[in-house]
Amino acid sequence: MDRWLISIATSILIILSTWLLNDLQVIHIPWLSKNKIENSEAIIGQIQFVHNNVRRRSLNNLIWEDGRAASKIYNKDTLLTLDNSSAKIILDNEVELSLSENTLVFLEQEQTEQADKKIRLKFEQGALRTGRLSKNTTLETKSYSISAEEGSQIEIRSFKDNFELEVIDGAVELSSPETEKVTRIDSGTLTQFNSDQSFEVNEVSLEMRVKGNEFERVYSHTFPIRYPIQWEGPAESISLEKLGNEETIIPIRSDFSEQDVFLFPGTYYVRVAGQNELSLAKTIEVRPAPIVHLISPLPRDRVPAGTDVSFKWLSRAQIDQFKLKLKNESDEKSFEAKGTSKNIRPSEVGQKQWEVIALDEDGFEIPPLYSNPIFITPKPLSAPKLKSTSAVKRSKIEESKRSPSNTQEKSEPGTSDPHDSSKSDQEQDKKEEQGSYKNSSNRFGLVAALSTMIFEKSAAQSKKKSSKDFQRIEIGFAWEKVDGADHYVIEISKRSDFRDLLHTQKVKTTRYFWETTAEGNIYWRVAGGANDGRMGLFSEIEELNMRDLRAKAKSITPVRISKSINVRKAPPKPKPTPTPKPVAKPKPTPTPEPVVDTPPTPEEPPQNRFWMSYGAAYVVNELEGSESSSGEFAGLQLVNGKLGMALDYFGSHLLYLDAEYHESTWKEVVFGQTEGTPRLKETVWSVDLGAEQKDYFFNYGISFGEVSEIYRASAEAIAFRQKFVYGAYVMVDYPLSRNHRFKTELSLRAGDKVLEWGIQPSWHVILFDFEHFLLTLEPRANYRQIKFGERDFSSSLKGEVFLGIQF
C-alpha cells in the first residue's frame, strides 16, 4: 500500500515538474508547448533565435506569450524583447531582422491579392537592425515612413528623447505624412531625429573610426567590466549611448588613441567625434555570462598519462559549441567539442588546469567562471577502499586530556588548505563554536522563550543539551592499505565537487581523526602517495550526514563518561573489612544502569508543532473568462506565506491547522506605452483544518478559501474577482528518512457556481536542527483546475519553494 501511494505521488510530481520545466524553457516538449489561443491571421514569418525573455502578442489578445525559437509570427503580431534579451526573426520575403533589448515592434502585412505583399514594420522603441531589405518592406515610426532600395541595410535605435537612423548600405527614402516631403538618405550617413520631429542628416567621416568589428558581444561574470575603446583619426571626444538612456560625452586628448570605459549589462553604441564630424557607430552588447559547471575530473584528481580521459561539464544555457582548454604556465592546448563531453588522451606529465569556454549562437566566446587543477601522472597508485566511519562526541574532560593522534605533515602540491595543522583547525573550530553559541543565544533566545510558553516546555529540559557538547564531534576515517603507498592525503569538503575544502591532511597511517563543528552533509575521499613523488588515484566519495553522526555519537558518550565516574568513585576504599559485601554489590549495579538510561528517552512532551514559512513561486495560469477574456499569465510570485500548528489534544491524532496566503501582480504592457501600464493584482488564501495521525502518515479534514475568476472589466482591460469555496482534503505524509518527507495533498472544493480540484506534491527537507527549532525547505508543485459556471475555466501550475522555521 505504501509503495503504491509513493509510486503514484512520485509519478504525478514528475509530470508536473516536466510541465513546469517546459514552461520555464529549460526543456522543450512540443505537445506541451502548443498555444491554446487560436490565431486566424496569416503567417508572415518565424522566430529564428531568442535570448532570455522575448514576448509575442497577437492583435486580439491582451496577454503576452513567450516567444520561442521556431515559433510562427502572424500578421499584426507585436514582438517585445525585455532587459538583456534579443531575438532574430526572418520574414516570408527573406528579410532578416535583429531585435536588441527593450525593443518593441509591430508587424503588419497589406491585405491585397498580390503575391508579393508589402510588410510594414512599426518601430516603437529599442534597436532594430535589418538584413538585405526588399522593395516590399517598409519601416515606420510615429512620424516618418522609411522605404529602402533593394538590398539596403539599415539600423534604427531610440534613446531617451530621440532616435537615430543609420544607413549601413544602400539608400532609403524618408517621408512624412504631414509634410508629404521625401528625403533621400544614402549610405555613410547618420540621421538624428529630435524631440520636435525635426531631423539632421550628418555625413560619416571616413578618417575617423572606432577600431574593431562593427558589432561585438562581451560576456562577463562580474560587473562593471573595463572595456578599452581604440580609434583612429583626429577625434576629440567619445560618444557613448545606451538604449533608453542619455548620451555620454567623454573628452579625449589629441595624443591618445585608447580610452577605457566601464560598462554594465546592456547594448551600447560608441562613436568618436571631431569638429563637425562623426564616425560610424560601433555596437557593444554586454551580457552576463552563463556558468559552465565542470563535472569531471574533479579538482586535484590524478589522471593516468597516455590513457583516454573523459572530460564532462554542464551548462543550463542553450549552447552546444565549446572549447576545452588544458594548460599550465608554459603550455596550452585547445580542443573543440560539440556537446558537454570530450575524450582526451593527455601525455605530458605534471599539473594542469582544465576549463571550458562556451561559444554562443554568433560564435562569441563566453569566459569560464573557474578552472579545475588536475595531476597527470604515469602509473598512478590504485585508489584506496574506504571503510565505515565512526563518530564520538567530545566532553570537556576529554578535550583537556586529549593529545594529537595524528602526525602532522605538509600537504601535497595543489592540496594545501588553511586548516593543514590540527592546531589551527582546533583553534578555528573553537572560534566557530563560541561564535555560533553566542549567536544562537542572542538571536534565538526570544524564539526559544516563546516556544517554551506555547508548548509548555520546562527550563530543565532545554538545559539538558549543552551547546558545546552538541556541536563538537570527533570523526574517525578509515581505509584499506594501498600497495606502494608511503602516505595518504585525505580531503573533506562541504561540496560534492570538492571545489572548496573544509580540511585536508597528509598522514602516514590508514586512519585519521578529525574534530569539527560542521553541520549538514560533508564529503570525504582519500588518495595514496609515495615518497618518490608517485601519486595515487582518489577513492570513491563518501557522503556523511552530521546529524546522524551526532545521534550515534550521543549514544557512545555515556560509556566514556561512566569510565571516568568509576575512577572518581575511588573514595569508597576506606571500607576494607567487609570486602565480600562491596564486591557483591557493584556487580548488580552496572546491569540496571543501561536500563535506567533508556526509558527516559521515549517519554517526550506532547508532540505540538508550530511553523512559519515564506517562499517564492513560478506561476503559470491559463485562463478563459467571461466575455471572451482569455490568455495566459506567467511569472514569479514573491508574496507567499504559511502559518500553521499541530496540537496534541486528541490521543492518537493531532489537531492540524495550516493557512496560506498568495499574492500576484501581473504587469500588462500596452502597445506604444512604456510608463503607467496597468497592473492586475490577484490575491488568494486557503485554510486546511483537520486531524493528523501521530505517525505523520495520513492527514484529512476540511479546506476553505478563495479562488480567482477572470472577467472583462472593459473593452481593453481584464480583471480578477475572488470567490469563496469550501470542501475536503486528504494528505499523505510519508517519511523517507530522518530529514526528508514526501507529501501529496488532494483537495476538492466548491462554491457559488465554482468547482475546484487540485493536487499538490511536495518535498519537506530539514536543513538544520537547532536546539529549539528546525530550519526547513519545502519545494513543491501545485496544479489546480477550476470551473466557473458551465464554460469558464482556469487552470494553474505553480512551482513553489518555501523556507521556514518549525518549533
Disulfide bonds with the S-S distance in Angstrom:
none
